[in-house]
Amino acid sequence: MSTLVLALVAGGVIGLSLGALGGGGSVLAVPALIYLLGFSPAAATTASLVIVTVTSATALAAHTREGTVRWRGGALFAAAGLVPAALGGALSARLPTTVLTGAFALVAGLASYRMLRPSATRREESTVRTSRVALSGAGLGGVTGILGVGGGFLAVPALVNVVGLRMRNAVGTSLLVITVNSLAALAARRGAAESLDWAVVGPFVAAAVLGAWDGKRLAAKVSGDTLRRIFAWVLLAVAAFMLADVLV
């Protein structure tokens, strides 16, 4: 199978998961780029940031039209992650391949655990602690910068429990946070981004964007809990494979 076809298939699958689940699907971009398309871990995390930025910005536009983005809380959360995202983006290129791959495997494992765990009660908080928002935003920014993941599986719960948003608004607002963090991390990696194989990354991004629309239609037909459980087990298997690849 040619590299172009693999890029289109992988991008379509990741876009499908993003559209169906609303967050967490981009975690599969890095292992797909490494194991299917032959990217190094450093190049894969940079390419993943491009994919995450474009797909998140596209989805953000749609959620803005639907009125689900809370700009004030999202801006504060995103602002806290700007510097950590940029620092993480600069640090990532200096990390050993095994460390980068192992860290990604652990984050993917955490993502699958969160998806399998029963949802916590979602409520609107009456007070928001700025320090907690800043700390959570900074942590997410760092993860995005180093590992090239959007972090929707971390952002959405934080926006619900720390910022006090309702679930529907948290999903829309998380796209604002992810887009801003990804752009900051990409700015720190602009040299690495210029050297990417755009003949592969471009079709991958296009397929992901198109796949996201099909994912929305799939979500309307299949139970969200069923989709999430299937994806979580697939992600757990990927995490185990990557960890084994580092340790063996």
WOCOR-V854326 format. One record per pair of residues at least 4 apart in sequence whose ideal C-beta (glycine too) atoms are under 6 Angstrom apart, sorted by the first residue. I is the first residue (numbers start at 1). GAP is how many residues later the second one is. D is the distance in whole Angstrom. If there is no record, write none. Layout:
I/GAP/D
I/GAP/D
This chain:
1/4/5
1/5/6
3/197/6
4/199/6
6/4/6
6/30/5
6/31/6
7/4/6
7/193/5
7/196/5
7/197/4
8/195/5
8/199/5
10/22/4
10/26/6
11/193/4
11/196/3
11/197/4
12/195/4
12/199/4
14/11/6
14/14/5
14/15/5
14/194/5
15/193/4
15/196/3
15/197/4
16/195/4
16/198/6
16/199/4
17/4/6
17/8/3
17/214/6
18/7/4
18/37/6
18/194/5
19/193/4
19/196/2
19/197/5
20/195/4
20/198/5
20/199/4
20/207/5
21/4/6
22/149/5
23/129/3
23/130/6
23/133/5
24/87/5
24/128/5
24/129/4
26/26/5
26/123/6
26/124/4
27/81/5
27/84/5
27/122/5
28/4/6
29/19/4
29/22/5
30/14/5
30/15/6
30/18/5
30/74/6
30/118/6
31/4/6
31/207/5
32/4/5
33/4/5
33/6/4
33/11/4
33/14/5
34/5/6
34/10/5
37/163/6
39/4/4
39/5/4
41/56/5
41/59/4
41/60/5
42/51/5
45/47/6
45/102/6
45/103/3
46/143/5
46/146/5
46/147/6
47/149/6
47/154/5
48/4/6
48/100/4
49/99/5
49/133/5
49/136/5
49/137/5
50/151/6
51/154/5
51/157/6
52/4/6
52/98/4
52/130/5
53/129/4
53/130/6
54/151/5
55/153/5
55/154/6
56/4/6
56/94/6
56/119/5
56/122/4
56/123/5
57/122/5
58/151/5
59/116/5
60/115/4
60/116/6
60/119/6
63/5/5
63/6/5
63/109/4
63/112/6
64/5/5
68/100/6
68/101/5
68/104/3
69/103/5
69/104/5
69/107/6
70/4/6
70/95/6
70/99/5
70/103/5
71/4/6
73/90/4
74/4/6
74/99/4
74/102/4
74/103/6
76/57/6
77/56/6
77/60/4
77/100/5
78/99/5
78/102/4
80/54/4
80/57/3
80/58/5
81/4/5
81/56/4
81/57/6
81/59/5
81/60/2
81/100/5
82/102/5
84/4/6
84/54/5
84/57/4
84/58/4
85/56/4
85/59/5
85/60/4
85/96/4
85/99/4
85/100/4
86/98/5
86/102/4
88/54/5
88/57/2
88/58/4
89/56/4
89/96/4
89/99/3
89/100/5
90/98/4
92/54/5
95/4/5
95/5/5
98/4/6
98/148/5
101/141/6
101/145/5
102/144/4
104/43/5
105/134/5
105/137/4
105/138/4
107/40/6
108/127/6
108/131/4
109/130/4
111/42/4
111/124/6
112/120/4
112/123/4
112/124/4
114/39/5
115/113/5
115/117/4
116/116/5
122/38/6
122/45/5
124/40/6
125/39/3
128/35/6
128/36/5
132/30/5
133/29/6
133/30/6
136/22/4
136/26/5
140/11/5
140/14/6
140/15/6
141/40/5
143/4/6
143/8/5
144/7/5
144/37/4
144/41/6
145/40/4
150/28/4
151/4/5
152/4/6
152/22/5
155/19/4
155/22/5
156/14/5
156/15/6
156/18/5
157/4/6
158/4/5
159/4/5
159/6/5
159/11/4
159/14/6
159/15/6
160/5/6
160/10/5
165/4/4
165/5/4
169/4/6
174/4/6
178/4/6
186/7/6
189/4/6
196/5/5
198/4/5
207/4/6
218/4/6
222/4/6
222/5/6
244/4/6
